């Protein structure tokens, strides 16, 4: 058994008296004390070097704290994960210039003095076992060893390079805050706390990933969030057994309620104002270290058609924009399918002059309408994907030029008709108008399915497909909450923030199925009024 296996081996049951020690495959006796630190400084340092493979980013600084009695110490840290200024000024400078350690009676008292009185660090804790030590060391904390002591000190010196808070690129807002989350979990939690200055904003910490040990925070408003949903979130996170968590997308897929669905049941955003608003409605935020996207649960279907600007503008404008987004959603899923059904089965539904024009355009096209639509939709998907993967400087230009050139060339080559190019172009533009990218991807998949049904059964196929989609949406749940709430089940009191958005002064209560406690969010008498007559 290798050194790492011995350090992290599970503790064995106590042996009965006179029972011989069991031997491992290497012939050495299993010793539970190997999980704990040694009182020999050199052995502890050698264990760290051996376990990390003598990695180049492991920094070891040995110093003498006192001469009489001699007190040797060592600082161990990982280059790039620590804040150099904190280590140099608050730890090394303090240790080398403090003469009170010379008066220490024993090494143990020197250790206690360091922990409780000397170090000007926010968080100083004792470490006893190797598992805890490596977890803290590789998280950016500095470990202090003292020769002759069977424990170490862990000091909070996390730092390293971090991306500055910048403007949101994926969720652009014309009005409202411009800040976006970064890859630093503590920066993300501070952006949320700066908006909700309330001690009832609780944060629970988890570590997921047997190898990466990724830090994850669960944030919710105590007294507003539903305790049953909070327990369910804890349960699903603790159930995850995986080697690595490189992004919040891994967590999203592992905590979903239903795997086989193309609709997103976990909402993700990079805007702190949206997360703060969701927390105040009783939802729960999941923050993953290293990911600029924060998850919020439970997620509702109507939530993916709402934008931050809806709450920063007047209610009538916001309502109109939401109706437009829902209309755009239907256009993006049934546009090509409707064209295929009309031109193939239901020509009598088109005005005479229009059907004659379409027939003239399609006279030289060798493919049926379904193949024509499938060909153009596939071409646009290729261009869309290429535009995302190409370098930013040329990606947009290549996408636009490619679409124009290919579309015009296809018409001149009489492979597709001009009407089909118009339908596919409108559908592609409508797809981009959906606020949520994850919901926009789902509509792209549904579109191909409805096109196939339209080619087989015409409008009957489209209606059948829409009915199946509606039944599937009504069967979905997100952490126990119906996905289509408040439309199904119908809850009139919660309809004020769905497709329509009532005035803010009328939004007195939170959604009942999400927050079952403290559902009142504002008082009465919020309605705007003209100034009172003061008799002047």
C-alpha positions in Angstrom: 0.0 0.0 0.0 1.4 3.4 -1.0 2.0 6.4 1.2 -1.1 8.3 0.1 -3.3 5.2 0.8 -1.9 4.9 4.3 -2.5 8.6 5.0 -6.1 8.5 3.9 -7.0 5.0 4.9 -10.2 4.4 6.8 -9.8 3.7 10.5 -9.9 0.0 11.4 -11.9 -1.5 14.2 -10.1 -2.0 17.5 -8.4 -5.4 17.8 -9.1 -7.7 20.7 -6.4 -8.4 23.2 -3.8 -11.0 22.1 -5.0 -10.6 18.5 -2.0 -10.2 16.2 -1.8 -7.1 14.0 -3.0 -7.6 10.5 -0.6 -7.2 7.7 -1.2 -5.4 4.4 0.1 -6.5 1.0 3.4 -4.8 1.6 4.0 -6.7 4.8 3.8 -3.6 7.1 1.4 -3.4 10.0 -1.7 -1.2 9.6 -1.4 1.8 11.9 -4.2 4.2 12.5 -1.9 6.8 13.8 -0.5 7.3 10.3 -3.7 9.4 9.6 -2.5 12.0 12.1 0.4 14.4 12.1 3.8 13.5 13.5 5.6 15.5 16.2 8.8 15.4 14.0 8.9 18.5 11.7 11.1 16.9 9.1 8.9 13.8 8.8 5.8 16.0 8.4 7.5 18.0 5.6 8.7 14.9 3.9 5.2 13.5 4.0 3.9 16.6 2.3 6.6 16.4 -0.4 6.0 12.7 -1.0 2.2 13.0 -1.1 2.3 15.9 -3.6 5.0 14.4 -5.7 7.5 17.1 -4.8 5.4 19.5 -6.9 7.0 22.8 -8.0 4.2 25.0 -6.6 4.6 23.7 -3.0 6.5 26.3 -1.0 8.2 25.4 2.3 9.7 28.2 4.4 11.6 27.0 7.5 12.3 29.5 10.3 13.6 29.6 13.9 11.0 31.0 16.3 13.4 31.0 19.3 17.0 30.0 20.3 16.7 29.1 23.9 14.9 26.8 24.0 15.2 26.2 20.3 11.9 26.3 18.5 11.9 25.3 14.8 8.9 26.0 12.6 8.0 25.7 9.0 5.4 27.4 6.7 3.8 25.3 3.9 1.8 26.9 1.2 0.8 26.5 -2.5 2.1 29.2 -4.9 -0.8 30.9 -6.8 -3.5 30.0 -4.3 -2.3 32.3 -1.5 -2.3 36.0 -1.0 1.4 36.9 -0.9 0.9 40.1 0.9 -1.0 38.5 3.8 1.6 35.7 4.1 4.6 38.1 4.1 3.1 40.9 6.3 0.8 39.1 8.7 2.7 35.8 9.2 6.3 35.8 8.2 7.0 39.4 9.4 5.2 38.8 12.7 7.0 35.5 13.4 10.4 36.9 12.7 10.0 40.1 14.7 8.1 39.0 17.7 10.5 38.4 20.7 7.9 37.3 23.2 8.4 33.7 21.9 11.8 33.8 23.5 10.1 33.8 26.9 8.0 30.6 26.1 8.5 28.0 28.7 7.7 25.0 26.4 7.0 24.3 22.8 3.4 23.5 23.5 2.8 26.9 25.0 4.5 28.5 22.0 2.0 26.8 19.8 -0.9 28.1 21.9 0.5 31.5 21.9 0.7 31.6 18.1 -2.8 30.4 17.8 -4.5 32.6 20.3 -2.5 35.8 20.6 0.2 36.4 18.0 -1.0 35.9 14.5 -3.1 38.8 13.1 -5.1 36.6 10.8 -8.9 36.4 10.5 -9.2 32.7 10.9 -6.6 30.5 12.6 -7.5 26.8 13.4 -5.7 23.7 14.6 -5.2 20.8 12.3 -4.7 17.2 13.5 -5.1 14.8 10.6 -3.6 14.7 7.1 -7.0 14.6 5.3 -8.0 18.0 6.8 -4.5 19.4 6.3 -4.4 18.7 2.6 -7.9 20.0 2.1 -7.0 23.3 3.7 -3.5 23.5 2.1 -4.9 23.0 -1.4 -7.6 25.6 -0.8 -5.0 28.3 -0.4 -4.5 28.3 3.4 -1.0 28.4 4.9 0.0 25.6 7.3 2.4 26.3 10.2 4.3 23.4 11.7 6.2 23.5 15.0 8.8 20.8 15.7 7.7 18.7 18.6 4.0 19.3 18.3 1.6 16.7 16.8 -0.7 19.3 15.2 -0.4 22.3 12.9 -2.0 25.7 12.5 -4.1 26.5 9.4 -4.2 30.3 8.6 -6.7 31.9 6.2 -4.5 33.3 3.4 -6.6 32.4 0.4 -6.0 34.7 -2.6 -4.4 34.1 -6.0 -5.4 35.5 -9.3 -9.1 36.4 -9.7 -11.1 37.8 -12.5 -12.5 41.2 -11.7 -16.3 41.8 -11.5 -17.4 42.8 -15.0 -20.5 43.4 -17.0 -22.8 40.4 -17.8 -22.2 39.2 -21.4 -24.9 36.6 -21.7 -27.8 38.4 -19.9 -27.6 41.9 -21.2 -29.8 44.5 -19.4 -30.6 47.9 -20.7 -31.4 49.1 -17.2 -30.4 47.9 -13.8 -27.1 46.6 -12.3 -24.3 45.6 -14.7 -22.4 43.3 -12.4 -21.9 39.7 -13.2 -20.6 36.7 -11.1 -17.0 35.6 -11.4 -15.2 32.2 -10.8 -14.6 33.1 -7.2 -17.2 31.7 -4.9 -16.5 34.2 -2.1 -16.8 37.1 -4.5 -20.1 35.8 -5.7 -21.5 35.4 -2.2 -20.4 39.0 -1.3 -22.2 40.3 -4.4 -25.4 38.7 -3.1 -24.9 39.8 0.5 -24.3 43.4 -0.6 -27.9 43.3 -1.9 -29.5 41.4 1.0 -28.1 42.8 4.3 -30.0 40.5 6.5 -28.7 37.9 9.1 -31.4 35.5 7.9 -29.5 35.0 4.7 -27.9 31.7 5.5 -25.1 29.9 3.7 -24.3 26.2 4.1 -21.0 24.7 2.8 -20.5 21.4 1.0 -17.5 19.8 -0.6 -18.3 17.6 -3.6 -15.8 15.7 -5.7 -13.7 12.8 -4.4 -10.6 14.1 -6.2 -11.2 17.8 -6.8 -13.1 18.5 -3.5 -14.9 21.5 -5.0 -16.4 23.9 -2.5 -20.1 24.5 -2.9 -22.3 26.9 -1.0 -26.1 26.7 -0.6 -27.7 30.1 0.1 -31.3 30.7 1.2 -33.4 33.1 3.3 -34.2 31.5 6.6 -37.9 32.0 7.4 -38.9 32.6 3.8 -37.5 29.5 2.0 -39.5 26.3 2.3 -37.7 24.0 4.8 -38.8 20.9 2.8 -37.1 22.2 -0.3 -34.0 23.1 1.6 -33.8 19.6 3.0 -34.3 18.2 -0.5 -31.4 20.3 -1.8 -29.1 19.0 1.0 -30.2 15.5 0.3 -29.5 15.6 -3.4 -26.1 17.3 -3.0 -25.0 14.8 -0.4 -26.0 12.0 -2.7 -23.6 13.1 -5.4 -20.6 10.7 -5.7 -18.3 12.0 -8.5 -14.6 12.6 -9.0 -14.7 16.2 -10.2 -17.1 19.2 -10.4 -15.5 21.6 -12.9 -18.6 23.8 -13.3 -22.1 24.3 -11.9 -23.4 22.4 -15.0 -22.3 19.1 -13.4 -24.4 19.9 -10.3 -27.3 21.0 -12.4 -27.4 17.6 -14.2 -27.0 15.6 -11.0 -29.7 17.2 -9.0 -32.4 17.4 -11.7 -35.7 15.8 -10.8 -36.3 14.1 -14.1 -33.4 13.2 -16.4 -35.2 12.4 -19.6 -36.5 15.9 -20.6 -35.2 18.5 -22.9 -36.6 21.3 -20.8 -34.4 22.9 -18.1 -35.7 22.3 -14.5 -32.9 24.2 -12.8 -32.4 27.9 -13.5 -28.9 29.3 -13.9 -27.8 32.9 -14.2 -24.7 35.1 -14.0 -26.6 38.2 -12.6 -26.5 38.8 -8.8 -29.7 40.9 -8.9 -31.6 38.0 -10.3 -30.3 35.6 -7.7 -31.1 38.1 -4.9 -34.7 38.5 -6.2 -35.1 34.7 -6.4 -33.9 34.3 -2.8 -36.4 36.9 -1.6 -39.1 34.8 -3.3 -38.1 31.8 -1.2 -35.9 30.0 -3.8 -32.5 28.5 -3.0 -29.2 29.4 -4.7 -26.4 26.9 -5.3 -22.9 28.5 -5.8 -20.1 26.4 -7.2 -16.5 27.6 -6.8 -14.9 28.1 -10.2 -18.2 28.7 -12.0 -19.6 32.2 -12.9 -23.1 30.8 -13.1 -25.3 30.4 -10.0 -28.1 27.8 -9.9 -31.5 28.6 -8.4 -34.2 26.1 -7.5 -37.0 25.4 -7.8 -37.4 26.6 -11.4 -40.6 27.3 -13.2 -41.4 27.2 -16.9 -42.6 30.8 -17.1 -39.3 31.9 -15.4 -37.3 31.3 -18.5 -39.3 33.9 -20.4 -38.7 36.7 -17.8 -35.9 39.2 -18.0 -34.4 41.5 -15.4 -35.6 44.5 -17.4 -39.2 43.4 -16.8 -38.9 44.6 -13.2 -37.0 47.8 -13.9 -39.7 49.1 -16.4 -43.3 49.9 -15.9 -45.8 47.0 -15.7 -47.6 47.7 -19.0 -44.4 47.7 -21.0 -43.1 44.6 -19.2 -46.4 42.8 -19.9 -46.3 43.6 -23.6 -42.7 42.3 -23.8 -43.6 39.1 -22.1 -46.5 38.5 -24.5 -44.1 39.1 -27.3 -41.6 36.6 -25.9 -44.3 33.9 -25.6 -45.4 34.6 -29.2 -41.8 34.4 -30.3 -41.4 31.0 -28.5 -44.4 29.6 -30.5 -43.0 31.0 -33.7 -39.6 29.4 -33.1 -41.1 26.0 -32.5 -43.9 25.9 -35.1 -42.6 28.2 -37.9 -41.0 25.7 -40.3 -43.5 23.0 -39.3 -46.4 25.3 -40.3 -44.9 26.0 -43.7 -44.4 22.3 -44.3 -47.9 21.4 -43.3 -49.5 24.2 -45.3 -47.6 23.6 -48.5 -47.9 19.8 -48.3 -51.5 19.1 -47.0 -53.5 22.4 -46.5 -53.0 24.5 -49.6 -56.6 25.6 -49.4 -55.8 27.6 -46.3 -53.5 30.0 -48.2 -54.8 32.9 -50.2 -54.9 32.2 -54.0 -52.3 34.8 -55.0 -49.9 33.7 -52.3 -50.2 30.0 -53.1 -49.6 30.8 -56.8 -46.4 32.7 -55.8 -45.2 29.9 -53.6 -45.9 27.3 -56.3 -44.0 29.3 -58.8 -41.0 29.5 -56.5 -41.1 25.8 -55.8 -41.6 24.8 -59.4 -37.9 24.1 -60.0 -37.0 22.9 -56.5 -36.4 19.1 -56.6 -37.1 18.4 -53.0 -40.4 18.2 -51.0 -41.0 20.9 -48.5 -39.9 18.7 -45.5 -36.5 17.9 -47.0 -36.2 21.6 -48.0 -36.9 22.7 -44.4 -34.7 20.1 -42.9 -31.8 21.1 -45.2 -32.1 24.8 -44.4 -32.5 24.3 -40.6 -29.5 22.0 -40.5 -27.5 24.5 -42.4 -28.4 27.3 -40.0 -27.6 25.1 -37.0 -24.1 24.5 -38.5 -23.6 28.2 -39.0 -24.9 29.0 -35.5 -22.5 26.4 -33.9 -19.6 27.6 -36.0 -20.2 31.2 -34.9 -20.0 30.2 -31.3 -16.7 28.3 -31.7 -14.9 30.7 -34.0 -12.7 33.4 -32.5 -14.7 36.4 -31.4 -13.1 38.8 -33.9 -14.3 36.8 -36.9 -17.1 34.6 -35.6 -20.0 37.1 -36.1 -18.8 38.2 -39.5 -18.4 34.6 -40.7 -21.9 33.7 -39.4 -23.6 36.7 -41.2 -21.6 36.3 -44.4 -22.1 32.5 -44.4 -25.8 32.8 -44.0 -26.2 35.4 -46.7 -23.9 33.7 -49.2 -25.3 30.2 -48.6 -28.9 31.4 -48.7 -28.5 33.3 -51.9 -26.5 30.5 -53.5 -29.1 27.9 -52.5 -31.9 30.0 -54.1 -29.9 30.6 -57.3 -29.1 26.9 -57.5 -32.8 26.2 -57.1 -32.2 23.9 -54.1 -34.6 25.8 -51.8 -37.2 28.4 -52.5 -37.0 32.0 -51.3 -40.1 31.5 -49.1 -38.4 28.7 -47.2 -35.3 30.9 -46.6 -37.6 33.7 -45.2 -39.4 31.2 -42.9 -36.1 29.7 -41.5 -34.5 33.1 -41.1 -37.5 34.4 -39.1 -37.5 31.3 -37.0 -33.7 31.6 -36.3 -34.1 35.3 -35.2 -37.1 34.4 -33.0 -35.0 31.7 -31.3 -32.4 34.3 -30.3 -35.1 36.5 -28.6 -35.7 33.9 -25.9 -34.0 35.3 -22.7 -32.8 31.9 -21.4 -30.2 30.1 -23.6 -31.1 26.7 -22.1 -34.7 27.2 -23.1 -33.7 28.4 -26.6 -31.8 25.1 -27.1 -34.9 23.1 -26.1 -37.0 25.0 -28.8 -34.4 24.1 -31.4 -34.9 20.4 -30.6 -38.7 20.6 -30.5 -38.7 22.3 -33.9 -37.3 19.3 -35.7 -39.8 17.0 -34.1 -42.8 19.1 -35.1 -41.4 19.4 -38.6 -41.4 15.6 -38.9 -44.9 15.3 -37.5 -46.1 18.1 -39.9 -44.6 16.2 -42.9 -46.5 13.0 -41.9 -49.9 14.3 -40.7 -50.0 18.1 -41.5 -51.7 20.3 -38.9 -52.9 17.2 -37.1 -49.3 16.2 -36.4 -48.5 19.7 -35.2 -51.4 19.7 -32.8 -50.6 16.2 -31.6 -47.0 17.3 -30.9 -48.0 20.4 -29.0 -50.5 18.4 -26.9 -47.7 15.9 -26.1 -45.4 18.7 -25.2 -48.0 20.3 -22.9 -48.7 17.0 -21.1 -45.0 16.5 -20.6 -44.5 20.0 -19.2 -47.4 19.5 -16.8 -45.8 16.2 -15.6 -42.5 17.9 -14.7 -41.6 19.0 -11.2 -38.6 21.0 -9.9 -37.8 20.0 -6.3 -41.4 19.0 -5.8 -42.9 22.2 -7.2 -45.0 21.8 -10.4 -43.0 23.1 -13.4 -46.0 24.9 -14.9 -47.1 26.6 -11.7 -49.1 28.8 -11.4 -50.7 27.9 -14.8 -51.0 24.2 -13.9 -52.2 23.9 -11.2 -54.0 27.1 -11.8 -53.3 29.6 -8.9 -55.0 32.9 -9.6 -53.2 34.7 -6.7 -49.8 33.8 -8.2 -50.7 34.9 -11.8 -49.5 38.5 -11.3 -46.0 37.7 -12.2 -46.3 35.3 -15.2 -47.2 36.2 -18.7 -48.6 39.5 -17.3 -46.8 41.6 -14.7 -49.0 43.5 -12.4 -47.8 46.8 -10.8 -45.2 46.4 -8.1 -47.5 47.9 -5.5 -49.9 45.0 -6.1 -47.3 42.3 -5.7 -48.0 41.9 -2.0 -47.3 38.1 -1.6 -44.7 35.6 -2.6 -45.5 32.4 -4.6 -47.2 30.1 -2.1 -45.9 26.8 -3.5 -42.3 28.0 -3.2 -42.5 30.0 0.1 -45.0 28.7 2.5 -43.8 30.9 5.4 -43.7 34.7 5.6 -45.4 35.1 2.2 -46.1 38.8 2.6 -43.4 40.8 0.9 -44.7 44.3 1.3 -47.3 46.3 3.2 -50.5 48.0 2.1 -50.9 51.6 0.9 -48.1 51.3 -1.7 -50.3 52.6 -4.6 -49.0 55.9 -6.1 -51.3 58.8 -5.2 -51.4 62.5 -6.1 -50.1 64.9 -3.5 -52.6 65.6 -0.7 -54.3 69.0 -0.5 -52.6 70.9 2.3 -55.1 73.7 2.2 -52.8 76.2 0.5 
